[in-house]
Amino acid sequence: MRYSRVTVEAIGYELAPVVVTSSEIEARLAPLYKALRLPAGQLEALTGIRERRWWEPGYELSQGALAAARKALTSAGIEAHEIGALIYASVCRENFEPATACRVAAGLGVAPGCAVYDISNACLGALNGMLDLANRIELGQIRAGLVVTCETARPIVEATIERLAREPGMEAFKTSLATLTGGSGAAAVLLTDGSFRNAKRPRLLGGVTQAAPEHHALCRWGVQGTPGALVETMYTDSVAVLRHGVELGLRTWKAFLSELAWSAEKVDKVICHQVGSGHQLAILKSIGIAPEKDFVTYPYLGNIGTVSLPLTAALAEEREVLRPGERVGFLGIGSGLNCLMLGLEW
């Protein structure tokens, strides 16, 4: 996939207000730690995550998505009625139907001709949404499009802590470790054809996708039980996800460099999906990228699913880590397993 007329006009984000440390979560898991004779500090030691943020109980997903979307539009000086497509791309949704995008679109006040829909692809949703919008822009169907996402980790982490209290075994702890890293937040990426203002903004040059669907069972988030007694659950085989994820990431990286005619040495910066320290270091080592070329937020924001990569990119730009003219790779991976990498000129 190559693009010649797609601009990342703005990235808006909303940080959740409640800071939850790994020590606080471990305190709630004290009976489990005692039963398994685990020393305190294991959660941070294994993941590199010392804290994450959650929404207040009852916070609506569309509210976070709206806040991030308004920030992106305001930053770019673009009105909601100028948006030709609006995509909601989170793992978490407010209802089975209608699309959560509809509530966000109503809140923004988009034009009647705006395409409004949801996309779901685990942690890759926001990047998939960017591709959908980029295709529409490249074809000349729309001038601007907005992909929004809002995730909430509080309900599944709370449910997992309760389950571990009932099932205090090592296997249950191992398959729940990834869940306990979850954070909350919202992000919005505004893409345009570059015709709205003169200020130079990052250009989306292209990207590639690769899949390994034979590993679809390694990470599962859903509900179990019978009608009237459904329980939200999440299980992750972290060891297998790391092993197969690195293999898939390396395959995607090679295809990515070939598609954009880049070399690893000419990639100035990368923004990866924020899983944790083990995954970050393993994937960077496998693709030959020095850690100092990466910018991370997982130590203090945790894994926010679809929100992690765009929010991290926005913070990197704010802190002038991403500089004009640099070649930047957005490196995404999600349960399934699926991998998507985008190349940008900042």
C-alpha positions as CSV (number, residue, x, y, z in Angstrom):
1,M,0.0,0.0,0.0
2,R,1.4,3.4,-1.0
3,Y,-0.2,6.8,-0.6
4,S,0.7,10.1,-2.2
5,R,-1.9,12.5,-0.8
6,V,-2.7,11.5,2.8
7,T,-1.7,13.8,5.7
8,V,-1.9,13.1,9.5
9,E,-3.5,16.5,10.3
10,A,-3.8,16.0,14.0
11,I,-3.9,13.5,16.9
12,G,-6.1,14.3,19.9
13,Y,-6.1,12.3,23.1
14,E,-7.7,12.1,26.5
15,L,-5.9,10.7,29.5
16,A,-8.0,8.8,32.1
17,P,-7.9,10.5,35.5
18,V,-7.4,7.7,38.0
19,V,-3.8,6.5,38.5
20,V,-3.6,2.9,39.5
21,T,-0.1,1.6,40.5
22,S,1.1,-2.0,40.0
23,S,1.7,-2.0,43.8
24,E,-2.0,-1.3,44.4
25,I,-3.1,-4.2,42.2
26,E,-0.7,-6.5,44.0
27,A,-2.1,-5.4,47.3
28,R,-5.5,-6.6,46.2
29,L,-3.9,-9.9,45.1
30,A,-2.1,-10.4,48.4
31,P,-3.9,-13.7,49.2
32,L,-2.8,-15.1,45.7
33,Y,0.8,-13.8,46.2
34,K,0.9,-15.5,49.6
35,A,-0.5,-18.8,48.3
36,L,2.0,-18.8,45.5
37,R,4.8,-17.4,47.6
38,L,5.4,-14.6,45.1
39,P,7.4,-11.6,46.2
40,A,6.0,-8.1,45.9
41,G,7.0,-6.3,42.8
42,Q,6.4,-9.1,40.3
43,L,3.9,-7.3,38.2
44,E,6.3,-4.4,37.5
45,A,9.3,-6.6,37.2
46,L,7.7,-8.8,34.6
47,T,6.1,-6.1,32.5
48,G,7.9,-2.8,33.1
49,I,4.6,-1.2,34.0
50,R,4.6,0.7,37.3
51,E,1.2,2.3,36.8
52,R,-1.7,2.8,34.5
53,R,-4.8,5.0,34.3
54,W,-8.5,4.2,34.5
55,W,-11.7,6.1,34.0
56,E,-14.0,6.7,36.9
57,P,-16.7,4.0,37.2
58,G,-19.6,4.5,34.8
59,Y,-17.6,6.7,32.4
60,E,-19.0,6.3,28.9
61,L,-16.7,5.3,26.0
62,S,-18.3,7.8,23.6
63,Q,-17.5,10.6,26.1
64,G,-13.7,9.8,25.9
65,A,-13.8,9.4,22.1
66,L,-15.7,12.7,21.7
67,A,-13.2,14.6,23.9
68,A,-10.2,13.3,21.9
69,A,-12.0,14.0,18.6
70,R,-12.8,17.6,19.5
71,K,-9.2,18.2,20.5
72,A,-8.0,16.8,17.1
73,L,-10.5,19.0,15.1
74,T,-9.7,22.1,17.2
75,S,-6.0,21.6,16.7
76,A,-6.4,21.3,13.0
77,G,-9.0,24.1,12.6
78,I,-11.4,21.8,10.8
79,E,-15.2,21.6,11.5
80,A,-17.0,18.4,12.1
81,H,-19.3,18.9,9.0
82,E,-16.1,18.7,6.9
83,I,-15.4,15.1,7.9
84,G,-16.3,12.6,5.2
85,A,-16.0,9.5,7.3
86,L,-15.9,8.7,11.1
87,I,-14.7,5.4,12.4
88,Y,-14.8,4.1,16.0
89,A,-12.1,1.4,16.2
90,S,-11.9,0.2,19.9
91,V,-12.0,-3.2,21.4
92,C,-14.5,-1.8,24.0
93,R,-17.9,-0.7,22.7
94,E,-21.0,0.7,24.4
95,N,-23.5,-1.7,22.7
96,F,-23.7,-4.6,20.2
97,E,-25.7,-2.1,18.1
98,P,-25.8,0.6,17.0
99,A,-22.1,1.3,16.2
100,T,-20.5,3.4,18.9
101,A,-19.4,5.6,16.1
102,C,-23.0,6.8,15.7
103,R,-23.1,8.3,19.2
104,V,-19.7,10.0,18.6
105,A,-20.9,11.3,15.2
106,A,-24.1,12.7,16.8
107,G,-22.0,14.4,19.5
108,L,-19.7,16.0,17.0
109,G,-22.5,17.0,14.6
110,V,-21.1,15.5,11.4
111,A,-22.8,16.1,8.0
112,P,-25.6,13.7,6.8
113,G,-23.3,12.4,4.0
114,C,-20.6,11.3,6.5
115,A,-19.9,7.5,6.5
116,V,-20.2,6.4,10.2
117,Y,-19.2,2.9,11.3
118,D,-17.2,0.8,13.7
119,I,-14.1,-1.4,13.0
120,S,-12.9,-4.2,15.2
121,N,-9.5,-5.8,15.1
122,A,-8.1,-6.1,18.6
123,C,-5.3,-3.7,19.3
124,L,-4.9,-2.8,15.6
125,G,-8.3,-1.1,15.3
126,A,-7.0,2.4,15.1
127,L,-4.4,1.6,12.5
128,N,-6.9,-0.3,10.4
129,G,-9.2,2.7,10.7
130,M,-6.3,4.9,9.4
131,L,-5.9,2.6,6.4
132,D,-9.6,2.8,5.6
133,L,-9.6,6.6,5.7
134,A,-6.4,6.8,3.7
135,N,-7.9,4.7,1.0
136,R,-10.9,6.9,0.8
137,I,-8.7,10.0,0.7
138,E,-6.3,8.6,-1.9
139,L,-9.3,7.7,-4.1
140,G,-10.7,11.3,-3.8
141,Q,-13.9,10.1,-2.1
142,I,-13.3,12.4,1.0
143,R,-11.1,15.3,2.0
144,A,-10.9,14.4,5.7
145,G,-11.7,11.5,8.0
146,L,-11.5,10.8,11.7
147,V,-10.8,7.5,13.5
148,V,-11.6,7.6,17.2
149,T,-11.0,5.1,19.9
150,C,-11.6,4.8,23.7
151,E,-10.7,1.9,25.9
152,T,-11.5,1.0,29.5
153,A,-9.5,-1.6,31.4
154,R,-11.2,-1.2,34.8
155,P,-14.0,-3.7,34.3
156,I,-11.9,-6.6,33.0
157,V,-9.1,-6.0,35.5
158,E,-11.6,-5.9,38.4
159,A,-13.2,-9.1,37.1
160,T,-9.8,-10.7,36.8
161,I,-8.8,-9.8,40.4
162,E,-12.0,-11.4,41.6
163,R,-11.4,-14.5,39.5
164,L,-7.9,-14.9,40.9
165,A,-9.3,-14.7,44.4
166,R,-11.4,-17.7,43.6
167,E,-8.7,-19.5,41.5
168,P,-5.4,-18.8,43.3
169,G,-3.2,-20.9,41.0
170,M,0.0,-20.2,39.1
171,E,-1.6,-21.1,35.7
172,A,-4.4,-18.6,36.4
173,F,-1.9,-15.9,37.4
174,K,0.2,-16.5,34.3
175,T,-2.7,-16.3,31.8
176,S,-4.0,-13.2,33.6
177,L,-0.7,-11.3,33.7
178,A,-1.3,-9.4,30.5
179,T,-4.8,-8.4,31.6
180,L,-3.4,-6.7,34.7
181,T,-1.4,-4.3,32.6
182,G,-4.5,-2.8,31.1
183,G,-5.0,1.0,31.1
184,S,-7.7,3.3,29.9
185,G,-7.7,6.3,27.6
186,A,-8.9,7.8,24.3
187,A,-7.4,9.0,21.0
188,A,-8.5,10.4,17.7
189,V,-6.5,10.6,14.5
190,L,-7.5,13.1,11.8
191,L,-6.4,12.4,8.3
192,T,-6.9,14.8,5.4
193,D,-5.8,15.3,1.8
194,G,-3.6,18.2,2.9
195,S,-5.9,20.9,1.4
196,F,-7.1,22.5,4.7
197,R,-4.1,24.5,5.7
198,N,-0.6,25.4,4.7
199,A,1.3,24.2,7.8
200,K,3.4,21.1,7.0
201,R,2.1,18.0,8.7
202,P,3.2,14.4,8.7
203,R,2.5,12.4,5.5
204,L,1.3,8.8,5.5
205,L,3.4,7.2,2.8
206,G,2.2,3.6,3.0
207,G,2.2,0.3,4.9
208,V,1.7,-3.4,5.0
209,T,-0.3,-6.0,6.8
210,Q,0.5,-9.6,7.6
211,A,-1.5,-12.2,9.5
212,A,-0.9,-15.5,11.4
213,P,-4.5,-16.5,12.1
214,E,-3.5,-20.0,13.2
215,H,-2.6,-18.3,16.5
216,H,-6.1,-16.8,17.1
217,A,-6.6,-18.6,20.4
218,L,-3.6,-17.2,22.2
219,C,-5.4,-14.2,23.6
220,R,-9.1,-14.2,24.2
221,W,-11.4,-11.5,25.7
222,G,-15.1,-12.1,26.0
223,V,-17.8,-13.5,28.2
224,Q,-18.4,-17.0,29.5
225,G,-21.3,-18.6,31.3
226,T,-25.0,-19.0,30.8
227,P,-27.7,-16.3,30.1
228,G,-28.2,-14.4,33.3
229,A,-24.8,-15.5,34.7
230,L,-22.3,-14.2,32.1
231,V,-18.8,-13.3,33.3
232,E,-16.3,-11.2,31.5
233,T,-12.9,-13.0,31.1
234,M,-9.6,-12.5,29.4
235,Y,-6.8,-15.1,29.0
236,T,-3.4,-14.6,27.4
237,D,-0.6,-17.1,26.7
238,S,2.0,-14.4,27.1
239,V,5.0,-16.7,26.3
240,A,3.4,-17.9,23.0
241,V,2.2,-14.5,22.1
242,L,5.7,-13.1,22.5
243,R,7.3,-15.9,20.5
244,H,4.8,-16.0,17.6
245,G,4.4,-12.2,17.7
246,V,8.1,-11.6,17.2
247,E,8.1,-14.0,14.3
248,L,5.1,-12.2,12.7
249,G,6.6,-8.8,13.5
250,L,9.9,-9.7,11.7
251,R,8.0,-11.0,8.7
252,T,5.9,-7.8,8.5
253,W,9.0,-5.6,9.0
254,K,10.8,-7.1,6.0
255,A,7.7,-6.6,3.9
256,F,7.3,-3.1,5.2
257,L,10.9,-2.1,4.3
258,S,10.4,-3.6,0.8
259,E,7.1,-1.8,0.2
260,L,8.4,1.6,1.2
261,A,11.9,1.0,-0.3
262,W,13.4,1.8,3.1
263,S,16.3,0.2,5.0
264,A,16.3,-0.3,8.7
265,E,19.2,2.2,9.1
266,K,17.1,4.9,7.4
267,V,14.2,4.6,9.9
268,D,14.7,7.5,12.3
269,K,12.0,6.7,14.9
270,V,9.4,4.0,15.6
271,I,6.3,4.1,17.7
272,C,5.2,0.6,18.8
273,H,2.1,-0.8,20.3
274,Q,2.7,-0.5,24.1
275,V,2.5,-4.1,25.4
276,G,5.4,-4.1,28.0
277,S,9.1,-4.2,28.3
278,G,9.6,-7.9,27.3
279,H,7.7,-7.4,24.0
280,Q,9.3,-4.1,23.2
281,L,12.9,-5.2,23.6
282,A,12.3,-8.5,21.8
283,I,10.7,-6.9,18.7
284,L,13.3,-4.1,18.5
285,K,16.1,-6.6,18.7
286,S,14.6,-8.9,16.1
287,I,14.1,-6.0,13.5
288,G,17.5,-4.3,14.3
289,I,16.2,-1.1,15.7
290,A,18.1,0.6,18.6
291,P,15.9,1.2,21.7
292,E,16.7,4.9,21.7
293,K,14.8,5.2,18.4
294,D,11.6,4.1,20.2
295,F,9.4,6.2,22.4
296,V,7.5,4.4,25.1
297,T,4.5,5.2,27.4
298,Y,3.7,1.7,28.9
299,P,5.7,2.3,32.1
300,Y,3.1,4.9,33.2
301,L,0.1,4.3,31.0
302,G,0.1,0.5,30.6
303,N,-1.4,-1.2,27.6
304,I,-4.4,0.8,26.3
305,G,-5.2,-1.4,23.4
306,T,-6.1,0.6,20.3
307,V,-5.4,3.9,22.0
308,S,-1.7,3.1,22.9
309,L,0.0,3.7,19.6
310,P,-1.7,7.0,18.5
311,L,-1.6,8.4,22.0
312,T,2.1,7.6,22.3
313,A,2.8,9.2,18.9
314,A,0.9,12.4,20.0
315,L,3.0,12.6,23.2
316,A,6.2,11.9,21.2
317,E,5.4,14.8,18.9
318,E,4.5,17.1,21.9
319,R,7.9,16.4,23.5
320,E,9.7,16.9,20.1
321,V,10.9,13.4,20.0
322,L,9.4,13.2,16.5
323,R,10.9,15.9,14.3
324,P,10.0,17.3,10.9
325,G,11.4,15.3,8.0
326,E,12.1,12.1,10.0
327,R,11.0,8.7,8.7
328,V,8.8,7.2,11.3
329,G,7.3,3.7,11.6
330,F,4.1,2.9,13.4
331,L,4.5,-0.7,14.4
332,G,1.2,-2.4,15.4
333,I,0.4,-5.9,16.5
334,G,-2.9,-7.4,17.8
335,S,-4.5,-10.6,18.9
336,G,-5.4,-12.9,16.0
337,L,-2.4,-12.7,15.3
338,N,-2.3,-9.6,13.0
339,C,0.4,-7.1,12.3
340,L,0.2,-3.8,10.6
341,M,3.0,-1.3,10.0
342,L,2.7,2.2,8.6
343,G,5.4,4.5,7.3
344,L,5.3,8.3,7.8
345,E,7.4,11.3,6.9
346,W,7.0,13.6,9.9
